[in-house]
Amino acid sequence: MNNSIPIRKIIHVDMDAFYASVEQMDNPALIGKPIAVGGSRERGVVAAASYEARYFGVKSAMSSIVAVRRCPKLIFVKPRFERYKEISSQIRSIFLDYTDLVEPLSLDEAFLDVTENKVSNPSASLIAQEIRGRIKDEVGLNASAGISINKFTAKIASDINKPNGQKTIGPNEVIKFLEQLTIEKFFGVGKVTASKMHLHGIFTGKQLKEQSIEYLTTHFGKSGQHFYNIVRGIQHSQVQPDRIRKSIAAERTFTKDLSKEGFMIEQLDKIGIELEKRLLKNKVKGKTVTVKLKYTDFTSQTRSKTISEFIQLKKDFFPIVKELIYQEKPKQSVRLLGITITKLDNEEDSKSVSAQLKLDF
């Protein structure tokens, strides 16, 4: 590793098939069986799948119809988010025994900065092992972990030995590890960017690392600097205990497709009521309103409008929702609708401050 690169000890803990595992823990009759949380056999989307279901190719965000086609004996279970939040809170309390620098990404995963920790253990790997053991003993669930010098590498590492395993990428191993990754694994590289990189002969981290900063900024704009840094293990993003939420959303999948704008407005009105509750609960307002439409063929479309004032109440954002729906006739029947508010009034520019340390991983 380059000695100028700030090094920290970061753990990414990721629960294994969290929702599905909670359901199997609470209902032993489901243990060992392929289950999907969310949706139903006829309708909806899989929120989570047990490893038994994943064996057949069932994945989260997959339509129920496709999931059943892949696994005819799939068992659907209604989600119980209050229960998942309860379990997530128990897990987080374990994290806080080791460090206050805990950044939840969702109910089932979080980053922990244990560069300095409450148990005076110099080994991040041993801390991760201890945390996973406590989660198993005190909560009853399996967790996997990745340990490395920054959030990106730790998150990638946590997938390597799943389920119920961990992987440490030490300071001297990071560059070689990143060089071997496919380009799609890197933060900021979506399908469009990946296709563009492929046209430039960039398929792996090693090939990305061979490109100069001038080349990357010329062909990938401002993102070029990010790509140049991240493939070299340079990522200054800190673990943020009070992670700023950047959007508030609500959506609904329907048992029957909606074919007329009037029916869509009626359903969006109900979604808008829920969204207002969430905005008030989180004490945020926003300037950008986005409507999401998912069609019968599972393709999606979003329509957005940004205004000059922050809004929070349904009476203020719903006229914009209607305007977005009526601006263009939906190309076909709709199976899902959603509303998202972004450009929130809680967004701040955060500066990263890192200390250079010699670490024992």
N, C-alpha and C positions, 0 to 999 in steps of 0.2 A: 504494500500500500504506500502511496505517496504520503510523506510525513506531514504535508501541509493540509491534508484532508482531516477535518474534525471527526473524531471517532467516538461513538457512544455505544452503550450496550442496550439494544432494543429487543424486546420480546414481542412477538405477535402470537396471541393465543386465539385459536379458532376452534369452537366447539364442533364435534363431529355430528353431522346430520341433526342439528340441535332440536328443531321442532319435532321431528319424527322420533328422535331419541327420548324426548320428554314423554311423548305419548306411549312409547313402549315401556318406559320406566313406570308410568302411572297405571298402565294396563298390561300386565305380564302376558295376557293372551295374545298380544300383538308381537311379542318378541320372536325374532326369527322370520317374520312374515314381511312381504313387500307392502309397505304402506305409503300413502301420499297424504300429506296434510294440505287441506284446501280443496276447493272445487267439489265435483261429484263425478260420477261415471259419465253423466250426460253433458256436463257443462262446467265451465270455469277453468282455472289455471292451477297447476301444482305449485304450492308455496314451498314445499320441502319434500324430499323423498328419503326413505330409509335406505341403507346400503343394500338391503335385499332387493329393493326396487331399482336402485341404480344399476345393479347387475344386468337388468333387462334394458337399460338405456333410458330409464325414466329420470328426468331432471327437473329442477326448479324452473319456473316460468314456462314450462311446457303445457300445452293445452291438455285437458283431461282426456279428450277423445284420442289424441295421439298416444298419451300415456297408457291408456287401456289397450290400445292396439299393440303396444309393445309388451305389455304385461297384463294379460287377461284376468289374472287372479289378484290384481292390485286392489288393496283395501283403502278406501278414502275415509279420512278422519277430519272432522271439523276443527279448525284452528281455535286455540284457547289462548289468546294473546295475554290475558291477565296472568295466566299461569306461567307463560314464557317470561314475562317481565319479572315475576316473583323469583323464578329460578335465576334469571340474569342478575338480579340484585344480590342474590346469595353468592354468585360467582364473583361479582365485582367486589364484594366485601372481602373476599379472599385476596384479590389483587391488592387492595388497599393495605393489607397487612405487610406488604413488601415495598410499596412505593405509592406516593400520592400522584405521581405522573402517570395517570391512566387515561387513555383516550379511547372511549368506546366508539366503534364504527357502526355497530348494530347491536341487537340483543345478544348475538352469539360470537362476537369477536372484538378484540381490543388490542391496542398497543400499550406496552408498559416500558417506560424508561427506567432501567435498574442500574444505570451508571453509578449512582449513589443510591443505596437502598436501606431499608429499615432493619434488615437482618444482618447487615455487615458481611454479606457473602460476596466475595470477589468474582464468583463464577455465575454469569448469566445463565449458562446451560444448567447448572445445578438448581438455580432458582426456578427455572422453567419446569424442570423435572419435579421439584417439590410442589409447585403450584398445581400441576396436572394431577399429582397424587392426592392432594387435598380435595380437588374438585371431584375426583372419583370417590374418595372416602366420605366426604361431607355432603355431597350433592347427589352422587350416584351416576354421573355421566362421564363419558370420555372426552378428552380434549387433545388437540394437537398443537404444536408450537414451533415457531421458527425464531431463531436467534441470530442477530447479526449487528452490523454497525449502523444501519439506518432502517427506516420504516419499509422502504421498497423491498430491500433484500430479505428482511425478516418475514414479510408477508409472502413472498414467493417461496421462502424456505419452509413455511408452515404447511405447504401442500405436499411436500416431497415424501414424507413418511406417514401420511394419512392412511387410515384412521389410527388414532391412539398412538401417535409417535411424535418425534421432534427431530429437528435438524438444525445444526449450528453451522453458519458460514462465518468463519473467523476472518479477522482483518486481512490476513495474507492469502485468503482463499477467494475473496470477493471478486476480484478482477477475472480470474479464470472462470468462476461460476457465471458471471454476467456474460462473458464471451460465448458461453455455450447455450445461452437462452435463445429461443426463437424470438424474432422481433416483435411478435404479437404479445409477448409477455410483459413488455415494458410499459410503464405508466405513460399515458398520452398517445399510445399507438393504437388507434382503432382500425376498423376495417379499411377505411378510405386511405389513411396514412400508411397502413401496412402495404396496401396495393401499390401506392406511390413508391414506397421504399423498394418493393420488389422490382419495379421498373428500373430502379437505380442499382440493382444487383445487391441489395441489402436484405438478407434473410436471417442473419444471426447477429448476436451482440458483437461478436468478433468483427464482422464486416461493417457494423455500425461504427465501431471504435476506430476503424481504419480511415474514416472520413474526417477531414479537417473541419474546424469550426466554421471556416469561410464557406466550405461546400455545403454544410448542413444549413446554415442560415440563408444561403442563396436559394436552396431548393425547398426548405421547410419553414422559412420565415423565423419569427420569434421563438418557435418551438425548437429550432436548431440548437440553441444554447442548452436547453433542457436535455435534449438527446445526447449532446456532447458530454454533459456532466454525468448523467445518470448511468451511462454505460461504463463510466470510470469510478463508480461507487460514490460519486459526489451528490449528496442529497441533504440539504440543510434543514429540511422540514422537521420541526420539533414535535414531540409528543405533547398534545394540547389537552390538558384535563378538562377545560371548559371549551370544548370544540364548538365553533360557531356553526349553527344550522343555516344553510343557504337556501332552503326551499321548504315550503309546507304544501302538502298535496292531499287529495282525497279522490278515490276512484271507485267504480263499481262495474262488475261484470254481470250481464243480464241473462236470465234463463231463456229469453226469446229475443232475437235480434230486433233492433229498432230501425224502421225504414223511413220514418218521416221526421222532419226537424221539430215538429210540435211535440212528439213523444220524447225526443231527445232533450228538449228544453225542460219538460216536466221532470225527467230524471236528473238533469243537471241541477235543477232547483233543490232537490233533496241532497245531492252531493255538495252543493254550495252551503247548505245549513251545517253539514258536518265540517266543511272546510273552515267556516267562520269560527266554530267551536275550537278547532285546533289552533287557529291564529290567535284567538283570545287566550287560550291556555298557555301558549308559548310566548305571549306578550310581544308579538312582532307584527309589523305591517310590511307591505311590499308594493313595488311599482309595476311589476310585470305579471300579466295574467296569461296563462297558457291553457288551452283546451286540448286534451288528448282524445283521439278517436281511434279505436282498434276495430277494423272491419271484419266481416265474415271470413275473409281469406287470411286473417291474422296479420295483414299488413297494418301499419300504424301511420297516423298523421298527426302533427301538432300545429296549432295556430296560436300565435302570440301577439300581444300588444303591450307596449310599455307606455305608462303615463307619467306626468311630472310630479304627482303627489303620491305619498304613501297611503295605502288603503288597507283596511282590515275587515270591514263589515260587508256582509253579503249584499246589502242595498247599494254598496259602492262598486263592488267588483262584478256583480251579476249582469248588469247592463252590458259590460264588456264581453262577458261570456256569450250572451245572446248575439251580440254583434259578430263575434268570431264564428259562431255556428252558421249564421245567415249569410256570411260573406261569400261562401262557396257551398254549393249543394254537395252533400256527402256522395262519394262516388259509388257507394253500395251500402247495404245494411250494416248497422253498427252493433258490435257485441260487447264493447266496453267504452265507457266514458270516464274522463277524469279532468280535474281542474288543479292547476299548480300555481302558487304564488311565489315569485322569486324577486331578486334585487331587494332583499329584506333590509330593514333599518338597523339590523344588528351586525352587518358586515363591516369588518375593520381590516386595515392592512396590518398584517402581522410580520414582524421582523424576527429572523432566526438568529439566535445567539448560541454559539457552540464553543465548548472548550476542548483543546487538544489533549488527549489522554492516552496513556499506555495501558492497555487493557488485558486482563486475563479472562478469556472466554471459556 
